[in-house]
Amino acid sequence: MLVNEKNTYRYGLLLYLFSYGLTFFYLNTFFWDDLINYFDIKSLDTRWKTGAFSGFSPVRLVLERWMAESFLSSFRIFSFLAFLIAALSLNGILKAQKWLMVVERHAIVILFLLLPVNSARASMTIFMYTFSYSVFFLAWWIYSTRRNWFALAVSLFLFLFSFDTASLLVFMIVPLSLSLYNFLESGQHYGNWLKRNLIFCIAPIAFWFIEPKLNPMVDITREVYYTPKLSGMLRGALLLGLSIMFIGWGLIQRKWKYDHSRGQIQFAIGFVLTALAMFPYFALGHFANLNTILIGFIPGSSDWDSRHQLLMPLGLAVMIVGLVNFLTSTNVHKFSRTIALVALVSSFLNFSTSQEYLLDARKQRDVIEALSSNNDVKQFNSVLIDDQALRFNARGRSIRSFEWDKILQKANPGLNQTSDVFRYVDCSSPRPEAIIRITATNGRLRALVFNDVGVTIEVLPIEACVN
């Protein structure tokens, strides 16, 4: 099944639509920081008031502002397409690799597209991450063709644009290493490769040092994202070092040869790619334990951090292909069936995540309608939110107080209400005047099928805090 090109494309596209097709039913829903960044003009002005010299790419500022004001749905539509573009680009890159069989190439591309990581892609706020991701792979595809100076210039421009997501500065090692490997395999000297690729080698390093000078960061909070920590770098270096040692052990100690140790070598390469993908996030203090690495599969309060899994699919896909090759002894039919099963399971996991976001969107819609139609809610300026319908929160996420502020604003635009999540009532400032208790009568399956969460609102004045 994975040998035929057209059938593979159809299979992959069908599973991708099944995985994330529900996205088109919550195109305009806000999650996490979306409410701060894109909810209203005031939010947009706050985000972009510093202009181009704010640490943000000027292109990004113009593009995202237009999308937020003119076509809010475009964030998720473009994100949906971005992963397809990245997968098609990867297919073009791998097509020229003689060390891969056709069935292996198709397997890597399908798993790259479908592995259930980065569940936070539902957020508009990480649109630029996914956009940069697709631009990077597109640049890599053009770079790998190396047909003329114009193609190289375009690829260099796209690489530089993609570096708006800083982790791609490190991941640039991958296309450069593959290019060098292919060059040496053709019998040419590495010095000739360096002459032809010097600007691509320098580009990420120069970008890291020069871009902050030209476009200085003014947001201290955001600056943390670009400030590596020594402890994190050591953890990342340890994982990367272990992956490289694993390859060295196999090649030197176990005498791996690609013709009879295909699966082992592919697994080792995937291990290195995954470690390299995680390194920049390790360096910033993320992935401190195993739980945060598994956040794409296990829902919990850290699900927002799954945006740090952005670059992991390529390495994971190669690792799985290597493991399946090893277990099936490179039997093409067994290999194809096993990969198809992994892709199918991944799609069901993705669909499960998508329907959770859909339920979350429906809950938000019903809560806003209930808040808008309840006259008691409008009598209070400061409230506590007692959310008892947590089962509808996607991936077990919590809704933060500033999100409730924006939800209240969306329900009653003429009021200036503030909120806090439900806590012990101590009448501290801001002094809460009432508790808004949110419950839902319907179960998840009924809400999904009948498009009705069954939200009810109860307003409980806090007498103890009344003057």
N, C-alpha and C positions, 0 to 999 in steps of 0.2 A: 504493500500500500504506500510506503514512504519512498519507493523507488520512482514512481511515476510523478513527474513534476506537477502536472495540472491537478492530479488527484490530491497531492500533498497540499497545494495551495488551497484547494477547496476545503479539505479537511481542517487545515489550520484556521482558515477564515471562519468556518462554521463554528468551531470551538471557541474562537475569540468572540464572535457575536453572542454565543451562548453565555460566555463568561461575563462580558461587560455590556451586553445590549441593554440591560436595565438602566444603564447610565442615562439613556435618553428619556427616562421617565423622572429624573430628578436633576435636570440640567441647571435649574436656577436656585437650587438649595445651597445654603451656606453651611460649611463645617469649619470648626476651629477658628483660625485667624481670618477666614474669609469675611466674617462679619466686621472685623476691624478694617480690612483692606479694601473691600469692594462694596460694602452695603449702601452707602450714600455718598453724596458729594462731599460732605464734611469729612468722611473717612478717607476719600481720595485725596482731598486737599492736605490732610494731615500726613498722609503717606508720601506725597510728592511735593510738599511745600518748599523743600530745599532745592528743588530743581535737579538738573543733570548731575551736579557735583555733590552727590549724596551717597556715593558708594554703589548706587544702582546704575546699570547700563542705561544711557539715555534712550536707546532703542527700546529697552524693556519698559521704561516709564511711559513712553508714547504709546507703545503697543498695548500694554495692559490697561492704560487709562481709556483708550478707545474701546477696547473690548468690554470693560466694566460699564461704560456709559452708553454704548451703542448696541452691544450684542452680548449680553451676559452669558448666554448659553454657549458662546464660542469657546470659553475656557475648557469645558468638558468635551465639546465636539473636537476641538483641536488636540486635546490630550488623548482622546480615543484614537485619533488618526496618527498621533506622534509615535505610539508604540508599533503601529503597523509599518510606518516609514522606517523606523529603526530595524525592524525584522527584515524587511525587504532589502535594506542596505546591507545588513549582515549576510543575507543570502548571496548578494553580489560579491561581497568580500570573500566569502568562503568558496565560491565557485572556482576561484583560481588556485585553490590550495590542493596540490596533488596528493597530499598525505591524508586527505579525507575521501572516503567513498561517498557516492551520491546520497545513499541512505543515511549516512552519518551527518552529512550537511543538512539534510532536511530535518533530521531529528534535533540537531542543535538549534536550528532556527525556530522550530515549533516550540521546543521547551523554553527557549529564550523569550518567546512571545507569551507563553501560557503559565509559566511557573508562578505559583501564588505568593509572590513577594510584593512589597511596596503597596500595601492596601490603602495607604494614605493618598494614593493617586486621585482619590475622589475629591480631594481638596483643591479649590481653585488656586490657593496660595502657592502650591508647588507646581503650578502650570509651567513656570519658567524652568524648573528642574527637568520636567519631562520634555519640554520644547528643546532645551539645550542638549538633552540626551539624544533626541532624534537627529538634531543638526550635527552632533558629533559623529554619529554612525554614517550619516549621509556624507559628511566630509571625508571620513575614512574610506568609504566606497569610492569616491572620486579620486582620492589620493592613491588608492591601490591600483587604479587603472593607469595612472601616470602616462597619459597619451600625449599631452602637449603642455606648454607653459601656461596656457589659459586654464586648463583643468587644475593644475597645481596651484595657481593663484586663487581660484575659486575655493579649493579645498582648504587652503591656508586661511582665507577669510572666514570660512565656516567654522574651522577649528577655533579661531580667535573668538568668534561670536559665542560658541558653545562654552567657552571658559567662564562665562557668567556664572555657571555652576562650578565652583572651585575644585570639586573632587575630580573633575575631568582633566585638570592640569596633571594630576598624578597618573590617571588612566591613559594619558597620551603615550605612556611607555608601551602599551600593548600594540597599537598600529605601527609604531616605530620598530619594535622588536620583530614583528611579523614581516615587515618590509625588509629588515636586515637579514632575517633568516632566508627569505626567498632569494635575495640578492646573492648571498653566499652559496646557496644551493645551486645557483646558475653558474658557479665557478668563478665569480668575479671577486676582486679584492675589497675588503671592507672600507679601505681608504676612498675608493671611488663612490661607494654608497654614502659615506660621510659628506663628500663634496656636494653630492646631489641633494642631500637631505639636511644639511646643516641648519637651514633656516627653520625647518620643522622641529629640530632638536632644541634650538634656542628659544622658539616661540613660547612654550609654556613657562620657561624660567623667566624670560623677559616680561611676560604678562604679569607674573606674580609680583615682580618688583616695580615695574613701571606703571601699571594700571592704577594702583592706589595713589601714586603721586599725581597722576593726571585727574583722577576722580576720587578724591579723599573721602573716607568714611566719616560721617557725622553722627551716626546712630551707634552709641556705645554698646547697646544690646546686640545689634547686628554684627558689630566688630568681633564679638566672641566667636562667631562662626568662622572667622578667618585668623584666629589666634591659636596655633597648635600648642598643646600641653606636652611637656617632656614625658610625663608618665604615660600619656596616651600614645605618643610616638614610640616609646619603648615597647608597649604592648603590641602595637601594630607591626613593629620591626620583628618582634619575637614570632608572631604568626607567619609573617612573610618569610622569615629566616627558616622556620620549620618546614614550610612548603618547599622552599628551594633545597633544603637538606634532604627532603623526601625524594625529590627528583635525583639528586646526587647519589643517594643511597641506592636507588633503583638502577641507575645507569652504571655505577661503578661496582657496587657490591653484588647486586643481583644480575648484572650483565644484561639489562633490558635491551632488546632490539625491536624496532618497530614492527617488523614482520611477524614476530611471535609474541610480543608483549604489548600489542596495540592498546588494549583496554587499560593496562596499568599506566602507560605513558600518557594517554589521554586524561585519565583520572588525575594524574600528577599535574598536568598542565592546567586543568580546571581548578585544582587546589590553589595553584599560584595565582591564577586570574581572580579567584574569589578573595584571596588574601590581599591582593593589590587593590581590589575594589573596596575593601573594608578599611584599608590603611588610613585614608584621609579622615574617615569618621572616627577611627580609633584615636587618631592624633588630636581630635577635638574633644575627646573624653567620652565618646559614645561606645556602645558595645562592651560595656564594662563586665558583663556576665553573659552566660549562655541564654538566659531568658530574653535579653534584648536582641539576640541574634535570631531567635525563633519567632519574633513578633509578627511576622507575616502569616504564621500558621496558628498562633495561639492568641486569641483576643484578650485584651486586658487594658489597663489604664495607660500603657505605654504604646498603644497602637499608632498614635500620631508620629512616633519615632520611626515608623516603618519607612518613612521617606529616606532614611539613611541606607536603605537596601537598594537604592536606585541602580547601582552598577553591578549588583551581584548576579543577575540572571545569566550573563554570558558564562561566567566561571562555573556556576551551578549546572548549567546545561551541558557543558563539556565534561564535568565530573560525572554526571548521570550517564551520559553516552559512554564514557570510559568504563564505568561500573557495569553497565548492561553488556557491553562488549566482552568484559572479563567473565561475567556470569554465563553468557550464552555462547562463549567461545567463538565470537564473531559470526555465528550462524545468522544469515541475513533475515530469514523468516522469523526466527525466535526474537531477534533484535527488533525487528519492525513491530511485532505484536506487543512486545514489552514496552517500547517507547510509546506506542499508541495508547496503551493502558495508563501509563504515567501522565500523558497529555490529557486523557479523559478524566482521570482523578483530579488533576490540577484544575480543569475547567469546572468541575463540580464545586471545588473549594472556592474558586473565583466567583461562581454564581452565588454561593452562599454569602460571600462578602457583599456582593452587589445587592442582594435582596435585603441585607441588613441596612445598607445605606438608603435603600428605597423606603423601608419602614421608618427609618429615622426621619427622612424627608416628609413622609406622611404625618408623622407625629408632630413635627414642627408646624406643618400646615394647619393641623387640627388645633394645636395649642394656640396659635396666633388667632385663629377664628374664634376660639372660646374666650380668649382674653379680650378681643375686640368687642364681642357681644355681651360681655358681663359688665354691667354698670358699677358693681361694687369695686371692681379692679381700678376703675378710674378715680376713685376717691382718695387713693393713697399715692404718695410720692416715693416712699422708700419701703421696699417689701423684701421678704425672704421667700425663696422658691423651694418648696418641698416637693421635689419630683419623685413620685412613687410609680412612675411608668418607665423605669430604667431599662426594662427588658426590650424597649424599642430603640435604645441608643446603640448605634452601629459599633460593632467591635468592642462592646463594653466600655465605650468612651464616656467620659464625664462632660457635662455641659458647664462651662465656667461662668462666673458671674458677669463678665463683660458680654458674653454671648446672650445671657438672659436680658441684659440691658438693651441690646439691639433687638431682641425678640419683642420685648415690651414696646420699644419704639416703633417697630413694624406694625404691631397690633393697634397702637394708639399714637399716631404720628404727632398729634397736637400736644401731647403731654411730655413732661420731662421727668420720667420715672427712673429710679436707680434700684438695683437689686443686689442681693447676696445669696449664695447657696444656703440651704437650711443649716442652721447652727444653733447653739445655745443662745437664748435670748438674754443678752446682758445690757440692752439699751445703750450700748456704746455708739459712738458716732461712726458711720451714719446710723442714726437711730431708726430701727425698723418700725413701721406702723402696722404692718399686717403680714400674715403668712398666706401665700398662695399655694394651695395644695393641688397638685396635678395627679390625677389617676386616669387609668384607661381600663375600660370594661372588656375589651376584646382581646383574644389571644393573638399571637403572632401570625399563625396560619390564616385565621379569619380576616385579620387586618390586611394581609397580603392579597388574599383572593377578592375580598369585597371592598378594598380601598377605604376602609374605615377603622381607625384605631379605637374609636369610642372614648375620646378624651372628655373628661369632666373637670371643672374648675370649682374649687371651694375657697372662699376668701374668709380668713379668720383674723379679725382685728386683734392687735396685741395691746390689751388694756394696761399692762404693767408699764408700758413706755409712753403712755398718754400723760401729758403735763397736767 
